[in-house]
Amino acid sequence: MNAMRIHVSIEEQALRLIAADGACIRRYAVSTALNGPGEIQDSGCTPRGRHRIRAKIGDAAPPGTVFRGRRPTGEIWSAELAGQSPGRDWILTRILWLSGCELGRNRLGKVDSMRRYIYIHGTGDDQPMGVPLSHGCIRMRSRDVLELFALVPAGTRVDIEEGRYAAHMPTIRILDWTEAGALVMPLREEVFVGEQGVPAELERDPNDPKYRHAVATDSDGRVIGTGRLLPNGHIGRMAVTADWRNRGIGGRILEALVAEAQRQGRSDVVLNAQISAVDFYLRHGFAPEGEVFVEAGIRHQTMRRKLPAAAISACGSGA
């Protein structure tokens, strides 16, 4: 059973992908219904409550593919095409078709989300996100729905709520260096330079802009942990601030980076673990390789974890 779930906040106009341990691993701006929340057939409202992804539609279709009745029309969206059909409700790129799980609220009768054809789907680049403008569905940028589609299987739980997302656990985001650099460098210098005595010139890596970086923040927005993923699947620079150690944050950062590597199509990930952290990585499925070596005056062990092949496929469009 898939452990992840999706949370949609109508108030925030935001969709979050939440891991089993409560970590927010993705956050996207969306657009829900112009008519607000509601469940009645033909209301043009976005339904609330617990749902699941009934079907995934559009696997392998080119970005911008136009769908009608959950089938490609043969068109690819462009500003010129949009100009020819003003007011058309564009359903693009990928479709996640939702089915309600709460009898009498969003399932069966006149409140059935599936029969209302409520989707999470891509929309045109000319449509704003963060503003409720849809006809009931949850609109996303095409690039965002492409990523989400690849991360979640059919059957994934989807909670749609009017209020803001109540995050009781620290949030973990995967960012490019342009966003992550100023956030994580103070923590890296605190841990690696200040605590472990790594020379500052070794810690400052000019290649950081080439990598993806995990940034963990607490409920006040303070950076409490980080790690990075190289294009070759190497994980490194794992660090957690002292007051958050032994509270599961390191494991969540690690799993977020592993998930990012799998999203990129990696078959494995590798890291150089400090000897004091080998047991931690063993618990997360890593196996030692080769001999112990010394780097920056600290003994390390190379460790590798094999990743399962991604099994993402369309589930059919149904009736």
Legacy VTK file of the C-alpha trace (Angstrom):
# vtk DataFile Version 3.0
C-alpha trace
ASCII
DATASET POLYDATA
POINTS 319 float
0.000 0.000 0.000
1.278 3.466 -0.877
2.310 5.360 2.256
2.269 8.845 0.729
-0.792 11.052 0.581
-1.805 14.293 -1.094
-3.241 17.249 0.815
-5.032 20.094 -0.968
-5.729 23.314 0.937
-8.432 25.431 -0.690
-7.563 28.408 1.523
-3.876 28.291 0.608
-4.466 27.165 -2.998
-1.706 24.641 -2.394
-1.195 20.921 -2.955
1.282 19.057 -0.759
2.719 15.571 -1.139
3.084 14.156 2.370
5.303 11.197 3.290
4.207 8.458 5.693
6.058 10.132 8.570
4.315 13.463 7.972
7.143 15.144 6.081
6.074 17.483 3.299
8.219 16.406 0.355
6.579 18.546 -2.335
4.430 21.691 -2.349
2.736 23.065 -5.465
0.580 26.096 -6.148
-2.801 25.085 -7.579
-6.107 26.576 -8.648
-9.350 25.150 -7.256
-12.923 26.136 -8.129
-14.000 29.706 -8.776
-17.311 28.731 -7.144
-15.566 27.636 -3.956
-15.917 24.337 -2.090
-18.922 22.073 -2.564
-19.932 18.583 -3.549
-23.224 18.825 -5.469
-23.349 17.664 -9.081
-23.098 20.544 -11.609
-22.192 23.047 -8.873
-18.793 23.849 -10.383
-17.312 23.519 -6.879
-14.271 21.643 -5.599
-15.334 18.724 -3.367
-13.987 18.366 0.141
-13.018 15.344 2.179
-11.093 12.165 1.664
-10.541 10.879 -1.864
-8.229 8.512 -3.664
-6.676 8.515 -7.118
-8.978 6.248 -9.107
-6.962 6.362 -12.323
-3.870 7.923 -13.850
-4.286 9.069 -17.433
-1.755 10.325 -19.952
1.392 8.379 -19.113
4.014 9.087 -21.822
1.878 11.767 -23.510
3.925 14.827 -24.536
3.711 17.818 -22.175
0.859 20.065 -23.236
-1.236 17.216 -24.661
-4.883 18.313 -24.759
-7.467 15.895 -23.343
-11.214 15.794 -23.848
-13.235 13.034 -22.229
-9.900 11.739 -20.842
-8.642 11.045 -24.366
-5.992 12.993 -26.289
-7.453 15.241 -28.968
-4.236 15.279 -30.994
-3.601 18.911 -30.046
-0.659 20.324 -28.110
-1.468 23.428 -26.089
0.088 26.715 -27.146
-0.762 30.352 -26.581
-1.865 30.522 -30.211
-4.202 27.545 -29.772
-5.594 29.065 -26.580
-6.269 32.301 -28.441
-8.390 30.412 -30.950
-10.668 29.033 -28.202
-11.089 31.682 -25.497
-12.841 30.378 -22.406
-12.078 26.723 -23.140
-11.378 24.666 -20.005
-7.998 23.193 -20.900
-7.162 19.776 -19.451
-3.526 19.176 -20.276
-0.524 16.861 -19.907
-1.688 14.413 -17.188
-4.903 13.549 -15.342
-5.288 12.123 -11.837
-8.973 11.155 -11.649
-10.331 11.313 -8.104
-12.919 9.121 -6.423
-14.612 10.086 -3.161
-14.266 7.836 -0.112
-16.986 9.298 2.151
-20.457 7.924 1.466
-23.019 10.712 1.213
-20.374 13.432 1.288
-18.337 12.882 -1.873
-19.318 9.374 -2.925
-22.486 8.155 -4.711
-25.722 10.006 -5.361
-25.547 13.693 -6.304
-22.224 14.214 -4.525
-20.070 11.637 -6.311
-16.664 13.150 -7.130
-15.799 10.464 -9.660
-19.032 10.938 -11.609
-18.476 14.686 -11.456
-15.145 14.045 -13.222
-13.053 15.773 -10.584
-9.409 15.646 -11.633
-6.014 16.939 -10.670
-4.763 18.030 -14.083
-2.453 20.337 -15.967
-3.618 23.640 -17.405
-2.350 26.330 -19.756
0.643 28.465 -18.871
-1.565 31.540 -19.196
-3.712 30.469 -16.234
-2.648 31.805 -12.823
-1.946 29.514 -9.895
-2.807 30.434 -6.315
-6.175 31.833 -7.428
-9.440 29.807 -7.472
-10.544 29.817 -11.119
-11.326 26.217 -12.091
-14.694 24.617 -12.830
-14.290 22.238 -9.871
-11.077 20.377 -10.637
-7.647 21.078 -9.174
-5.471 22.734 -11.788
-1.671 22.586 -11.762
1.149 23.806 -13.950
1.983 21.154 -16.556
5.530 20.742 -15.230
4.175 20.230 -11.704
1.535 17.671 -12.636
4.186 15.783 -14.628
6.314 15.494 -11.492
3.407 14.608 -9.215
2.126 11.995 -11.682
5.513 10.247 -11.589
5.602 10.203 -7.786
2.179 8.801 -6.865
0.473 5.537 -7.851
-3.210 4.934 -8.369
-4.920 4.491 -5.016
-3.016 7.321 -3.330
-5.080 9.085 -0.671
-6.079 12.684 -1.430
-7.451 14.940 1.320
-9.136 18.164 0.178
-9.752 20.658 2.976
-10.966 24.244 3.164
-8.471 25.331 5.813
-4.722 25.636 5.942
-2.487 22.605 6.212
-1.629 21.924 9.849
1.998 20.850 9.745
3.012 19.313 13.048
6.234 17.903 11.637
9.177 19.757 10.116
8.945 20.339 6.384
11.496 18.952 3.936
11.897 20.476 0.494
14.163 19.539 -2.407
15.571 22.733 -3.897
18.089 24.021 -6.400
21.095 25.894 -5.051
19.643 29.294 -5.977
17.024 28.747 -3.256
18.939 26.444 -0.938
22.368 28.066 -0.747
21.657 30.887 1.681
19.512 28.559 3.785
21.880 25.627 4.265
25.386 27.107 4.303
25.152 28.478 7.871
24.100 25.027 9.108
26.783 23.208 7.115
29.469 25.523 8.463
28.106 25.118 11.995
28.229 21.310 11.816
31.163 20.510 9.543
33.490 23.435 10.232
32.503 24.409 13.773
31.797 20.982 15.289
33.901 18.595 13.206
36.838 20.811 12.316
36.575 20.446 8.535
38.557 23.274 6.871
36.177 25.963 5.631
37.726 25.920 2.159
36.839 22.218 1.822
33.282 22.759 2.960
32.593 25.506 0.408
32.020 23.540 -2.791
31.847 25.512 -6.072
29.922 22.595 -7.605
26.935 22.995 -5.258
24.886 24.813 -7.948
24.911 21.564 -9.980
23.208 19.561 -7.234
19.778 19.152 -5.626
19.567 20.026 -1.934
17.240 18.878 0.850
16.244 21.646 3.261
14.444 20.752 6.502
12.733 23.557 8.414
10.811 23.571 11.681
7.396 25.171 12.222
9.065 28.579 12.646
10.901 28.286 9.333
14.321 27.706 10.925
16.653 25.447 8.933
17.329 22.337 11.020
18.793 19.888 8.521
20.172 19.443 5.033
21.695 17.025 2.548
22.427 17.008 -1.163
22.103 14.737 -4.195
24.613 14.778 -7.047
23.622 13.952 -10.642
25.478 10.617 -10.352
23.327 9.516 -7.395
25.843 10.402 -4.679
24.283 11.652 -1.426
26.334 13.869 0.852
26.598 16.849 3.194
24.031 15.311 5.547
23.747 17.573 8.590
21.200 18.187 11.364
21.358 20.964 13.937
22.233 19.742 17.442
18.811 20.300 19.044
17.064 18.177 16.386
19.375 15.153 16.416
18.015 11.729 17.382
14.491 12.870 16.479
14.207 11.231 13.065
15.011 14.278 10.939
18.164 12.798 9.427
16.252 9.732 8.278
13.549 11.839 6.688
16.112 13.983 4.865
17.832 10.840 3.626
14.584 9.291 2.387
13.608 12.547 0.655
16.918 12.489 -1.244
16.456 8.806 -2.091
12.964 9.593 -3.417
14.421 12.399 -5.539
17.036 10.013 -6.951
14.338 7.491 -7.807
12.265 10.213 -9.452
15.298 10.985 -11.609
15.441 7.337 -12.695
18.463 6.281 -10.634
18.905 2.549 -10.000
20.980 3.136 -6.869
22.382 5.791 -4.558
25.783 5.906 -2.904
27.342 7.887 -0.068
30.489 8.123 2.014
29.342 7.631 5.607
31.319 8.814 8.573
32.155 5.705 10.609
30.065 6.981 13.518
26.994 7.040 11.223
27.366 3.634 9.528
24.677 2.002 11.697
22.249 4.790 10.789
22.710 4.124 7.074
22.482 0.361 7.571
19.019 0.903 9.068
18.058 2.739 5.873
19.038 -0.089 3.553
22.603 0.913 2.647
25.349 -1.729 2.413
29.106 -1.128 2.859
31.441 -1.236 -0.136
35.237 -1.321 -0.149
37.644 -0.300 2.577
37.453 2.444 5.186
39.191 5.648 4.063
40.016 9.049 5.539
38.566 12.295 4.170
39.071 15.718 5.785
40.657 13.896 8.724
37.545 11.758 9.358
37.215 7.993 8.722
34.545 7.110 6.156
32.905 4.042 4.634
31.388 3.980 1.139
27.827 2.595 1.220
25.296 1.878 -1.526
21.538 1.307 -1.678
19.789 -0.306 -4.631
16.522 1.321 -5.695
13.494 -0.509 -7.085
12.541 0.259 -10.655
9.805 2.880 -10.857
6.485 1.208 -11.631
4.433 4.137 -12.863
1.787 3.439 -15.480
-1.574 4.713 -16.578
-4.535 2.913 -15.057
-6.957 3.436 -17.909
-9.540 6.105 -18.408
-12.601 4.135 -17.444
-16.003 4.963 -18.785
LINES 1 320
319 0 1 2 3 4 5 6 7 8 9 10 11 12 13 14 15 16 17 18 19 20 21 22 23 24 25 26 27 28 29 30 31 32 33 34 35 36 37 38 39 40 41 42 43 44 45 46 47 48 49 50 51 52 53 54 55 56 57 58 59 60 61 62 63 64 65 66 67 68 69 70 71 72 73 74 75 76 77 78 79 80 81 82 83 84 85 86 87 88 89 90 91 92 93 94 95 96 97 98 99 100 101 102 103 104 105 106 107 108 109 110 111 112 113 114 115 116 117 118 119 120 121 122 123 124 125 126 127 128 129 130 131 132 133 134 135 136 137 138 139 140 141 142 143 144 145 146 147 148 149 150 151 152 153 154 155 156 157 158 159 160 161 162 163 164 165 166 167 168 169 170 171 172 173 174 175 176 177 178 179 180 181 182 183 184 185 186 187 188 189 190 191 192 193 194 195 196 197 198 199 200 201 202 203 204 205 206 207 208 209 210 211 212 213 214 215 216 217 218 219 220 221 222 223 224 225 226 227 228 229 230 231 232 233 234 235 236 237 238 239 240 241 242 243 244 245 246 247 248 249 250 251 252 253 254 255 256 257 258 259 260 261 262 263 264 265 266 267 268 269 270 271 272 273 274 275 276 277 278 279 280 281 282 283 284 285 286 287 288 289 290 291 292 293 294 295 296 297 298 299 300 301 302 303 304 305 306 307 308 309 310 311 312 313 314 315 316 317 318
